[in-house]
Amino acid sequence: MATADSAVPPGPPPPGREPSPGDAEPPYLLGLRLAGRRVVVAGGGRVADRRVPVLVRAGADVLLVSPSATAGLEGLAGAGKIQWERRCYRPGDLAGAWLVQACTNDPEANDVIAADCEAAQVWCVRADSRAASAAWTPASGEAGDAYVAVLTGDPRRSAGIRDAVINRLRDGTIGARRGRGATPLRGVALVGGGPGDPGLITVRGRQLLSEADVVIADRLAPRSILDELPPDVEIIDASKIPYGRAMAQEHINAALVGHALAGRFVVRLKGGDPFVFGRGAEEVLACLRAGVPVTVVPGVTSAIAAPAAAFVPVTHRHVAQEFHVVSAHVASGAEASTIDWIALARSSGTLVLLMAVGRLDAIAEALIRHGRASSTPVSVIQDGTLPTQHTLTATLGTVAGKAVAAGIRPPAVVVVGEVVNIAAEIAELLPGRQRWIGTA
């Protein structure tokens, strides 16, 4: 008897193909290009919920046939990504199909579908029986432009092997520079390295870093991962120390262009995100004007990551519905400043201030003068996401003095607003008051 998740009406089904001695023979692995081709998925349960999004990503024209479906599949249908027929499977559903996924929870229903596929010479993947399935779905994944598919007799083992290979591809252990063969990468990649913790660089960023011939790294980039690169990779230190020595931007641009035009693949490793106070657009323009192709890999910006690491939410329901990210490297009132401190002071949203440690006194005075209460809570998160992370909690009226007394130094992110009280509430509930939560 068919169940609610079946795709065949009740009744005696024709027998499916019995396993044959050929099932012990190795499969012939093939990559299917399904863009624009009809794929029929029978059954709308958990198995279909995993497989259909992959088919959609491959560009397949997916017909889902099932009386019911998961919320995820219903969402894809509502968005027009798949066609959903809310009924049981009918023999005519195979018309025009290149591939069929029999994912119902009724073996008899899957027998019917598999038999129809055999008769129509259409490949059918049965979710319920590996031995009776004409085709198998491997454990698959991707890393950059590499696609990996693993088949063994045990799906868990296949997934484990897949994960091991994918992880090594992503961290550059497999397929890095020496494995590029005839298609080495060229040009420049601007990679956002994240807020400091090397584990927070994106998978794509780490993969491109492993392919680099030259790396031009900022001071706030996750520099510890540079030690993982082969010794023949040229590393150029482009650090800009506050009020200290710095590699001029025009020299950075010249290095990017020069090395790229010499045929090397250059990774510009930056802290945070390249386009959030990172002068990334200037470097893109310099490269493109010189005819150098550029790839931009977004990164996790410290403006949000550092507060999150200290459990400071930049928004919170009924507390803050907006937040403003401000670079405070130019003093308030200076001719070069484009910041409207009056509007920020009168806003009820959270203020996230970057490069503000040296100007906390002037910033606090300006905000209070223009309307922010001196009792507004403030957090200063130093070395966000790093083992040395430290959080100072104060008020707008006291933060400048407390920061000096506590020896707060850059890099630090300053958060102004009532959301700081939420962090304090969270801190009280953390077991053992986790080491990265503290008050100076």
C-alpha positions as CSV (number, residue, x, y, z in Angstrom):
1,M,0.0,0.0,0.0
2,A,1.4,3.4,-1.0
3,T,2.0,5.9,1.9
4,A,1.5,9.6,1.9
5,D,4.9,10.2,0.5
6,S,4.5,7.7,-2.3
7,A,4.2,8.6,-5.9
8,V,2.2,5.6,-7.2
9,P,-1.5,4.9,-6.5
10,P,-2.3,1.7,-4.5
11,G,-2.5,-1.5,-6.5
12,P,-0.3,-4.4,-7.6
13,P,2.8,-2.9,-9.3
14,P,4.8,-4.6,-12.0
15,P,8.0,-6.1,-10.7
16,G,11.2,-4.1,-10.8
17,R,14.5,-5.3,-12.2
18,E,16.0,-8.0,-10.0
19,P,19.6,-7.6,-9.0
20,S,21.9,-9.4,-11.4
21,P,25.5,-10.6,-11.1
22,G,26.5,-7.5,-13.0
23,D,25.7,-5.4,-9.9
24,A,29.0,-6.5,-8.5
25,E,30.9,-5.0,-11.4
26,P,32.4,-1.5,-11.0
27,P,30.2,1.4,-12.1
28,Y,31.1,3.7,-15.0
29,L,31.4,7.1,-13.6
30,L,30.0,10.0,-15.6
31,G,29.3,13.7,-15.0
32,L,25.9,14.7,-16.4
33,R,25.3,18.2,-17.7
34,L,21.6,18.6,-16.9
35,A,21.0,22.3,-17.7
36,G,17.7,22.6,-19.4
37,R,17.0,18.8,-19.3
38,R,14.0,17.3,-17.6
39,V,14.7,15.3,-14.4
40,V,11.7,13.7,-12.6
41,V,11.8,13.3,-8.9
42,A,9.2,11.0,-7.4
43,G,8.6,11.5,-3.7
44,G,8.9,14.7,-1.6
45,G,10.5,13.5,1.6
46,R,13.9,13.9,3.2
47,V,15.8,12.2,0.4
48,A,14.3,14.5,-2.3
49,D,14.9,17.5,0.0
50,R,18.6,16.8,-0.2
51,R,18.8,15.9,-3.9
52,V,16.5,18.5,-5.6
53,P,18.6,21.6,-4.7
54,V,21.6,20.0,-6.3
55,L,19.6,19.3,-9.4
56,V,18.3,22.9,-9.4
57,R,21.9,24.2,-9.1
58,A,22.9,22.1,-12.1
59,G,20.2,23.9,-14.1
60,A,17.9,20.9,-14.5
61,D,14.3,21.2,-15.4
62,V,12.9,19.5,-12.3
63,L,9.5,17.9,-12.1
64,L,8.6,16.9,-8.6
65,V,5.7,14.4,-8.4
66,S,4.4,13.7,-4.9
67,P,1.2,14.3,-2.9
68,S,3.2,16.1,-0.2
69,A,6.6,17.7,0.1
70,T,9.0,19.2,2.7
71,A,8.9,22.9,3.4
72,G,12.2,23.3,1.5
73,L,10.8,21.7,-1.6
74,E,7.6,23.7,-1.3
75,G,9.7,26.8,-1.1
76,L,11.5,25.9,-4.3
77,A,8.2,25.3,-6.1
78,G,6.8,28.6,-4.8
79,A,9.8,30.4,-6.1
80,G,9.4,28.8,-9.6
81,K,12.6,26.8,-9.3
82,I,10.8,23.5,-9.8
83,Q,7.5,22.2,-11.0
84,W,5.5,20.4,-8.4
85,E,2.6,18.1,-9.2
86,R,0.7,17.3,-6.0
87,R,-0.3,13.8,-6.9
88,C,1.0,10.2,-7.2
89,Y,3.3,9.2,-10.1
90,R,1.8,8.3,-13.4
91,P,3.5,6.4,-16.2
92,G,3.3,9.4,-18.5
93,D,5.5,11.5,-16.1
94,L,8.6,10.1,-17.8
95,A,7.9,11.8,-21.1
96,G,11.0,13.9,-22.0
97,A,12.9,12.8,-18.9
98,W,16.7,12.3,-19.0
99,L,17.0,11.1,-15.5
100,V,14.6,9.9,-12.7
101,Q,15.1,9.9,-9.0
102,A,12.8,7.4,-7.3
103,C,12.7,8.8,-3.7
104,T,9.4,7.6,-2.3
105,N,9.2,5.7,1.0
106,D,7.3,2.8,-0.6
107,P,9.5,0.1,-2.3
108,E,6.5,-1.0,-4.4
109,A,6.1,2.5,-5.7
110,N,9.8,2.6,-6.6
111,D,9.5,-0.8,-8.3
112,V,6.9,0.7,-10.7
113,I,9.0,3.8,-11.4
114,A,12.1,1.7,-12.0
115,A,10.4,-0.7,-14.3
116,D,8.9,2.2,-16.4
117,C,12.4,3.7,-16.6
118,E,13.9,0.4,-17.8
119,A,11.2,0.2,-20.5
120,A,11.8,3.8,-21.6
121,Q,15.6,3.4,-21.4
122,V,15.9,6.3,-18.9
123,W,18.4,6.1,-16.0
124,C,16.8,5.7,-12.6
125,V,18.3,6.2,-9.2
126,R,16.5,4.4,-6.5
127,A,16.8,5.8,-3.0
128,D,15.7,2.7,-1.3
129,S,17.8,0.0,-3.0
130,R,21.3,0.3,-4.2
131,A,21.3,-3.2,-5.6
132,A,18.1,-2.6,-7.6
133,S,19.1,0.8,-8.9
134,A,20.2,1.3,-12.4
135,A,22.3,4.3,-11.4
136,W,23.9,5.5,-8.2
137,T,24.2,8.9,-6.6
138,P,27.8,9.4,-5.3
139,A,28.9,11.3,-2.3
140,S,29.8,14.6,-4.0
141,G,31.2,18.0,-3.3
142,E,33.3,20.8,-4.8
143,A,36.2,22.9,-4.0
144,G,36.8,25.8,-6.3
145,D,36.6,24.4,-9.9
146,A,37.2,20.8,-8.8
147,Y,34.3,18.4,-8.4
148,V,34.7,15.2,-6.4
149,A,32.4,12.2,-6.5
150,V,33.0,9.0,-4.4
151,L,31.3,5.7,-4.7
152,T,31.8,2.8,-2.3
153,G,29.6,0.1,-1.0
154,D,28.9,2.1,2.2
155,P,27.4,5.6,1.8
156,R,29.0,6.7,5.1
157,R,32.4,5.6,4.0
158,S,31.8,7.4,0.7
159,A,30.9,10.6,2.5
160,G,34.0,10.3,4.7
161,I,36.4,9.9,1.8
162,R,34.6,12.8,0.0
163,D,35.0,15.1,3.0
164,A,38.7,14.2,3.4
165,V,39.5,15.0,-0.3
166,I,37.4,18.2,-0.3
167,N,39.0,19.5,2.9
168,R,42.5,18.9,1.5
169,L,41.5,20.6,-1.8
170,R,40.2,23.6,0.1
171,D,43.2,24.1,2.3
172,G,45.5,23.6,-0.7
173,T,47.1,20.3,0.5
174,I,45.9,18.8,-2.8
175,G,45.9,20.5,-6.1
176,A,47.8,23.6,-5.1
177,R,50.4,25.4,-7.2
178,R,52.4,22.4,-8.3
179,G,49.3,20.6,-9.5
180,R,48.0,23.3,-11.8
181,G,49.5,21.7,-14.9
182,A,48.8,23.6,-18.1
183,T,46.2,26.0,-16.6
184,P,47.9,28.1,-14.0
185,L,46.0,31.0,-12.5
186,R,46.8,34.5,-13.8
187,G,46.1,38.0,-12.6
188,V,45.3,39.3,-9.1
189,A,42.9,38.0,-6.5
190,L,41.9,40.5,-3.7
191,V,41.1,38.1,-0.8
192,G,39.4,39.2,2.4
193,G,41.2,37.4,5.2
194,G,38.5,38.0,7.8
195,P,38.8,39.6,11.2
196,G,42.0,37.9,12.4
197,D,41.3,34.3,13.3
198,P,42.8,32.2,10.4
199,G,39.8,29.9,10.6
200,L,37.5,32.7,9.5
201,I,39.0,33.2,6.1
202,T,36.6,31.9,3.4
203,V,37.1,28.5,1.8
204,R,37.5,30.3,-1.6
205,G,40.1,32.7,-0.2
206,R,42.2,29.9,1.3
207,Q,42.1,27.9,-1.9
208,L,43.3,30.9,-4.0
209,L,46.0,31.6,-1.4
210,S,47.3,28.1,-1.9
211,E,47.7,28.8,-5.6
212,A,49.6,32.1,-5.3
213,D,53.0,32.8,-6.7
214,V,53.1,36.1,-4.9
215,V,51.2,37.2,-1.7
216,I,51.0,40.9,-0.8
217,A,49.7,40.8,2.8
218,D,48.3,43.5,5.1
219,R,49.2,43.8,8.8
220,L,45.7,42.8,9.9
221,A,45.4,39.8,7.5
222,P,45.6,36.3,9.1
223,R,49.3,36.1,8.6
224,S,49.8,32.9,10.5
225,I,48.5,31.0,7.4
226,L,51.4,32.4,5.3
227,D,53.7,29.9,7.0
228,E,51.7,27.1,5.3
229,L,52.8,28.3,1.8
230,P,55.7,26.7,-0.1
231,P,59.0,28.4,0.4
232,D,59.2,29.6,-3.2
233,V,56.1,31.8,-2.8
234,E,57.2,35.4,-2.6
235,I,55.6,37.2,0.4
236,I,55.5,41.0,0.3
237,D,54.8,42.8,3.6
238,A,52.4,45.7,2.9
239,S,51.7,46.5,6.5
240,K,50.4,49.9,7.5
241,I,51.2,50.6,11.1
242,P,49.1,53.3,12.7
243,Y,51.1,56.5,13.0
244,G,54.2,54.5,11.9
245,R,55.8,53.0,8.8
246,A,53.6,52.0,5.9
247,M,53.9,50.8,2.3
248,A,52.5,53.5,0.2
249,Q,49.3,52.6,-1.7
250,E,50.9,53.5,-5.1
251,H,53.7,51.0,-4.3
252,I,51.2,48.3,-3.5
253,N,49.3,49.0,-6.8
254,A,52.6,48.9,-8.7
255,A,53.6,45.6,-7.1
256,L,50.2,44.0,-7.9
257,V,50.4,45.1,-11.6
258,G,54.1,44.4,-12.0
259,H,54.0,40.8,-10.7
260,A,50.8,40.0,-12.6
261,L,52.1,41.3,-15.9
262,A,55.2,39.2,-15.4
263,G,52.9,36.1,-15.5
264,R,52.6,35.5,-11.7
265,F,49.4,34.8,-9.9
266,V,49.1,37.4,-7.1
267,V,47.0,37.2,-4.0
268,R,46.4,40.5,-2.2
269,L,45.6,39.3,1.3
270,K,43.7,41.9,3.3
271,G,42.2,42.0,6.7
272,G,38.4,41.9,7.0
273,D,36.7,42.6,3.6
274,P,38.5,44.2,0.7
275,F,35.7,46.7,0.1
276,V,35.1,47.7,3.7
277,F,37.6,50.5,4.5
278,G,40.1,48.3,2.7
279,R,40.9,50.4,-0.4
280,G,40.1,47.4,-2.4
281,A,38.3,49.3,-5.2
282,E,41.5,51.5,-5.7
283,E,43.5,48.3,-6.2
284,V,40.9,46.8,-8.6
285,L,40.9,50.0,-10.7
286,A,44.7,50.1,-10.8
287,C,44.8,46.5,-12.1
288,L,42.1,46.9,-14.6
289,R,43.6,50.1,-16.0
290,A,46.8,48.1,-16.6
291,G,44.9,45.2,-18.3
292,V,45.3,42.8,-15.3
293,P,42.3,40.6,-14.6
294,V,41.0,40.7,-11.0
295,T,39.0,38.5,-8.8
296,V,37.5,39.7,-5.5
297,V,36.8,37.3,-2.7
298,P,34.7,38.9,0.1
299,G,35.8,38.5,3.6
300,V,34.2,38.6,7.1
301,T,34.4,42.3,8.2
302,S,35.7,43.0,11.7
303,A,32.9,45.6,12.0
304,I,30.5,42.8,12.6
305,A,32.7,39.8,13.5
306,A,34.6,41.4,16.4
307,P,31.3,42.4,18.2
308,A,29.8,39.0,17.5
309,A,32.9,37.3,19.0
310,A,32.3,39.3,22.1
311,F,28.6,38.4,22.0
312,V,27.6,42.0,21.2
313,P,24.8,42.0,18.7
314,V,24.8,45.0,16.4
315,T,21.0,44.7,16.1
316,H,18.5,43.2,18.5
317,R,14.7,43.1,18.4
318,H,13.1,46.0,20.2
319,V,16.5,47.5,20.9
320,A,18.2,48.4,17.6
321,Q,16.8,48.1,14.2
322,E,19.8,49.7,12.4
323,F,23.5,50.0,12.7
324,H,26.1,52.4,11.3
325,V,29.7,51.5,10.5
326,V,32.0,54.5,10.6
327,S,35.7,54.9,9.9
328,A,37.0,57.3,12.6
329,H,40.5,57.7,11.3
330,V,39.8,61.3,10.4
331,A,39.0,63.5,13.5
332,S,35.5,64.8,13.8
333,G,35.3,68.4,12.6
334,A,38.3,68.0,10.4
335,E,37.9,69.3,6.8
336,A,38.6,65.9,5.4
337,S,35.8,64.2,7.4
338,T,32.6,63.3,5.6
339,I,30.9,61.9,8.7
340,D,27.7,63.5,9.9
341,W,28.2,63.2,13.6
342,I,25.1,65.2,14.4
343,A,22.9,62.6,12.5
344,L,24.7,59.7,14.2
345,A,24.3,61.2,17.6
346,R,20.6,61.7,17.1
347,S,20.1,58.2,15.7
348,S,18.8,55.4,17.9
349,G,20.8,52.8,16.0
350,T,24.0,51.0,17.0
351,L,27.3,52.8,16.1
352,V,30.3,50.6,15.1
353,L,33.4,52.6,15.0
354,L,36.6,51.4,13.4
355,M,40.1,53.0,13.8
356,A,38.7,55.0,16.7
357,V,40.9,54.1,19.6
358,G,43.1,57.2,19.3
359,R,40.1,59.6,19.1
360,L,37.7,58.2,21.6
361,D,37.7,61.4,23.7
362,A,36.8,63.6,20.8
363,I,34.2,61.1,19.4
364,A,32.5,60.7,22.7
365,E,32.4,64.5,23.3
366,A,30.9,65.1,19.8
367,L,28.2,62.4,20.2
368,I,27.2,63.7,23.7
369,R,27.2,67.3,22.5
370,H,24.9,66.4,19.7
371,G,22.4,64.4,21.7
372,R,23.6,61.0,22.7
373,A,23.3,60.4,26.4
374,S,26.6,60.2,28.3
375,S,25.2,57.0,30.0
376,T,24.9,55.2,26.6
377,P,26.8,51.8,27.0
378,V,29.9,51.2,25.0
379,S,32.0,48.1,24.3
380,V,35.6,48.3,23.0
381,I,36.7,44.9,21.6
382,Q,40.4,44.6,21.2
383,D,42.0,41.9,19.0
384,G,38.5,40.5,18.1
385,T,38.4,36.8,17.3
386,L,42.1,36.3,18.3
387,P,43.3,34.5,21.5
388,T,44.2,37.9,22.9
389,Q,40.7,39.3,22.5
390,H,39.7,41.6,25.3
391,T,36.5,43.5,25.9
392,L,36.2,46.8,27.8
393,T,32.7,47.9,28.9
394,A,32.0,51.5,29.8
395,T,29.7,54.4,29.0
396,L,30.0,57.1,26.4
397,G,31.0,59.5,29.2
398,T,33.7,57.2,30.7
399,V,35.0,55.1,27.7
400,A,37.9,57.4,26.8
401,G,39.4,57.4,30.3
402,K,38.9,53.7,30.8
403,A,40.4,52.8,27.5
404,V,43.6,54.8,28.4
405,A,43.7,53.2,31.9
406,A,43.3,49.7,30.4
407,G,45.9,50.2,27.8
408,I,43.6,49.5,24.9
409,R,45.4,49.6,21.6
410,P,44.5,49.0,17.9
411,P,43.1,47.0,16.3
412,A,39.9,47.5,18.3
413,V,36.2,47.9,17.4
414,V,34.0,50.3,19.4
415,V,30.3,49.6,19.7
416,V,28.0,52.4,21.0
417,G,24.4,51.6,21.9
418,E,22.0,49.7,24.1
419,V,22.9,46.4,22.4
420,V,26.0,46.4,24.8
421,N,23.6,45.6,27.6
422,I,22.4,42.5,25.7
423,A,26.0,41.3,25.6
424,A,26.2,41.8,29.4
425,E,23.1,39.7,29.8
426,I,24.6,36.9,27.6
427,A,27.8,37.0,29.6
428,E,26.0,36.3,32.8
429,L,24.6,33.1,31.3
430,L,27.8,31.8,29.8
431,P,29.3,28.8,31.8
432,G,32.5,29.8,33.4
433,R,32.4,33.2,31.7
434,Q,34.2,32.2,28.6
435,R,37.7,33.6,28.3
436,W,36.9,36.1,25.5
437,I,34.3,37.9,27.7
438,G,35.7,40.3,30.2
439,T,35.4,43.8,31.6
440,A,38.3,46.0,32.3
